[in-house]
Amino acid sequence: MTEARTVLGVEIGGTKLQVALGRADGSIERIVRGSVKAEDGAPGILAWLEQGVASFIEEIRHEGHPAPEAIGVGFGGPVESATGRVLVSHQIHGWEGVALKHWFEDRFGGLPTAVANDSNAAGWAEYCCGAGRGTKNFAYTNIGSGIGGALVVDGKLYDGQGRGAGEMGHVYVSDWTAAVPGAVDKLEHLCSGWSIERRVRQAEWPKDTALWALCGGDQTTLRCAMLGQAAQAGDAYALGEIDRVASAVGTAISNLITLFHPEKLALGGGVALMGEVLLAPLRRYVDQHVFGPFQGRYEIVPCALEESVVLVGAMLLAGEL
């Protein structure tokens, strides 16, 4: 049966690299993780993958596991679905035009490879195995080093013209950081994990707060997780920053729901791991802005598959080859 086929899933993110051994039904048996400095760009990531995936396959064979029959890749940027060619990465330099499907098939014994945008892979995983189960129309968005999105329409992953769809990070919202009234900017420029950290590290905030203590008095060490922890402890500055992020993301999501009206939207990515301290105000802003007749007829929930979501989606897509 298809579900019994052994496959590899690969996640290529802005800050995260993962390779998993699993099955075509999305079940994971083993994961290896790695990281490459952002400044090393695409060449550094490809070098890690060339060694890491080869070593992983050799280890699997040495231990007597069935050899993988296909590879699925979730890539952190838009790709051309028909060819598996990377269009661009908005976080890491050097990816423009890389024939990623061909690269994998050439390096790893001709194993058939499916390459998808990581958010599309994640959205498909959540629909099949996570928060989207039982729905007909479903949306997924993630807030991490970038902001992406995926749409499932009538039970099928929607890919637009073959270059993806649901690119939440690239819709425009009010820019509360700008000096000019009425300014707008891309959601990703304001609310991605990297954007939040860069902004808060440069801001002035009170020294006698939970956030200051979590940073050990060094703003350059701030991470979004610290912002969430400080907000949970009642830190006024952290709560204010998260509220502004929730307002911007909530506005974008309300527009998506107004246009598409899924039964459910799942929120993933590292920033979303803040949990209800982010989700509660976000839901409130969505409800304020969404088309009135749709109020109360959708759910916004956390991603169920958490850190493995892209790998699960990649393996599901590999199983379709």
N, C-alpha and C positions, 0 to 999 in steps of 0.2 A: 504494500500500500504506500501511497505517497507520503503519509505521515511518518513512515519508518525510515525514509531516506536520511542519510547523514549529510549535513551541510555545515558550512562555516558562515558566520555572520561577522561583519566588520563595521565598526563605527569610526568615521573620520570626522572629528569635530574640531572646533577652533582651539580647544585646550585639552581634548580628551581623545585617546585612541584606545579602542577595545577590539579584541578578537574573541569569538566564542565558537565552541564546538557545540552542535545541537542537532535538532531534527527539523524537518520541513514543516512541522506543525507549530514551530516557534519555541519548543521546549529547549532549555539550555542545560548542557552538561558541565561545561567548564569555560571559564573566562580568563584571559590574560589581558593586562592593562599596561599602557605605556604613556609616555608624554614626551613632547618635543618642544623646545623653546619656540615661541611664536616667530621670533626673528629668523629662525632657520627655514621658515617657509615650506612650500611644497616639497622641495628637494629633501629637506630633513625628515619630513613625514614619510615620503616614499622610501627613503633609506631604512627607516625604522620598520616599515611594513615589509619590505623585501626580506629583511633578516628575521623579523618576528613571526610573520606568517609561515615562512619556510620552516623555522625551528618548531613552531607549533604543530604543523602537519607531520614533521618527522617524529615528534614526541608521541603524537596520537598513534602513528603506525607502529612505533616501537612498543607501545603498551598493548597492542593488539586490537585497538578500536577499528571499526570499519573506516576505510578512507572516505573523505568527503566527496560527494558527487557534484557539488555546485557551491558557489560563493555568492553571498548577497552583501552588498555594500551600501551603507547609508552615509552619504557625503554631506558635509556642512556647507551647502550652497546649491544654487540651481544647476541642474544637469539637463542635457538633451536625452530624453528617455530612450529614443530609438537607437542611439549609438553609444550611450554611456559616456559621452564626452562632457567634461566639466565646462560650464559656461563662465563661472566666476566664483571666487570666494570673497566675501565682504570683510573677512577677518584676517585671512592668511594670504600673503602674497605668493605669486608664482603658479597659481592653479589654472589660469586662463587657458582654455583650449586643450587641457590635458586629456588624452584619450584613456580614461581610467579603466573602462571595461577591457579594452585591448591590453592595457598594462598588466592587469591581473591575470588575464588568460595567457599572456605571453610568459609571465614569470612563474606561474604555478601549474605547469603541465597541461595547459589547455582546458582547465576546469571552467565550465560555462559560468559566467558571472553576470549578475544583475546589479546595476548601479542606479540608485535612486537618491533624490534629495533626502537628507536625514529626517526632516520633518514629515515628509510623505511616508517614509518607512515607519516612523513612530506613530503617525496617525493611523496607518493601516494595522499596526500591532495593537493599538488601543481599541480599534474597532473590532478586530477578530478575537482578541484574547483579554482585553482589559475593560476600561470604563465604557466603551462603546457597544459592548455586547447587547444584543436585543434591540438596537436602534436601526432605523432605516436610513436616516440622514444624520450625519455626525460630523463634528468639527474638532480639530485639535490645534492647539497653539502652544509653543514652548518659549520660555524666557530664559535664555542662558547667555553664552557669549554673544549670540545673536538672537533674533526673534524670527521664528518661522511659523508655518501653518500648513494644515492639510484638510481637505474636504472629502468626505465619503458621501456620494449621492446615489440614492436608491441601491445601497449595498455595494457600490463599486468605487474604488479610489479614483477621484477625479483629477485628471492631469492636464486640463486645459488643452492647449495645442501641442502638448508633448514636452513642455518646458516647465511644468508645474502650475499650481494655482494656490490660492489662499495665502499669499505671501504677506502675512500680517505685519511683519517688521518694516515693510516698505509703504505702508499707508501713512498719510500725514495727519498729525494732531497738533493741538495748540502747544507752543513751546513756552513753558512758564519760566525758562531760564533766560530767555532773550530780553534785551533791554527795550526792544521795539514792541509796542503793543500790537497784538494781532499776528505776531510771527508764528510760523508753523515749521515743523521739522518732521523727519521720519521717526516713527515710533522706536525703531531700533537705535537711533542716535540718542534717544532720551532714556530708554527703559531697558536696554539690554544689561546684562550683568556687568560687562566691562564699562558701559556708559555710567551706570549708577556708581560703581566704585570710583571711577575717575572723578566724577563730580563731587562726591562726598569727601574724597581724600583732599580735595582742594578747597573745600568750604571751611568756614569758621563755625565751630560748635562748642558748646559749653564744656569746660574741663571736668566738672564735678558730676558727670553723668555715667550711666551704665555703658554707653557706647565708648566713651573715653577709656573706661576701665578695661573693656574687652580688647581694645587696641593696645593696651599697655602704654598709653600716652604717645603712640606713634601712629599718626593718621595714615602713613603710607602702607601700613599692614592691614588696613580695613578690607574686609570681605563682605559680600552681601549677607552671608550667614550671620555675621556679627550684627548687621543692621536689624535683621529679623529677631535675633536674641535680645537686643537692646529694646526693641519695640515691645516684645513680650514682657519685658521688665518694666514697661511704662515710660521709657525714655521719650520725652516730648519731641526732641529733634528727629529721632528715628521714626517715630509715628508720623510726623509731618512729611518726611521724605517718602515713606511708603504710601501715604495717602495720595501724594502727587503722582507717584508711579501708578497707583491703582486707578486714579482718575483718567490718566492718559490711556492705559491699557483697556480700561473699562469702556471708554469712548470708542476705541477701535473695535472691540468685541461687540458692542451694541450695534455698530454699523454692519458687522458681519452677520449677526443674528437677524437684523432687519432685512437684509438682502437675501439671506439663505434659509433662515429659520430651521436650524437643526433641532432635533429633540434634546441633544446633549452636546456640550462642549467640554473637553478635558484640557486642563492646563498642566503642562510639564516643564522641564528644564530646571536648572539649579536654583534660579531665583524663586521659582514657585515652591521650592522646598521650605520656604518661610511658613507655608501653611495658612491657617485662618487669619493670621495677622495681616496677610495680603489679600486673601480670598474674600474675607468679609467686606472690606470697603470696595473691592473690585465689583462684587455682586451688586452692591448698593448703587454704584455709578452706572452699571449696565442697566439696571432696572429703571433708573432715572431717564436714560437716553433711548432705550429701545422702543420700537414701534408699539404703541399702546396695546393693540389687540394681541400682541405676542407675549405680553407680560404674564408670568406665571406658567408659560407653556414651553419652557426650556429649563435645563439644568446646567450649572457650571460646577464641575467637580475636579478634584485633583487627578492627575494621571495615575492609573493603578499600577503600571509596570515599572515606574520609577527609573532607576539608573539603567535598567536593561532594555528600555523600550525600543531604542533604535536597533539593537541587536536582534530582538524578537522580530521586528518588522523586516529586517534584512534577510533573516532566515526564511520567513514566510515567502518573500519574493524569490529567494533562491529556489524554494520548493516548487515554484511555478514554472521553472525552466524545463 
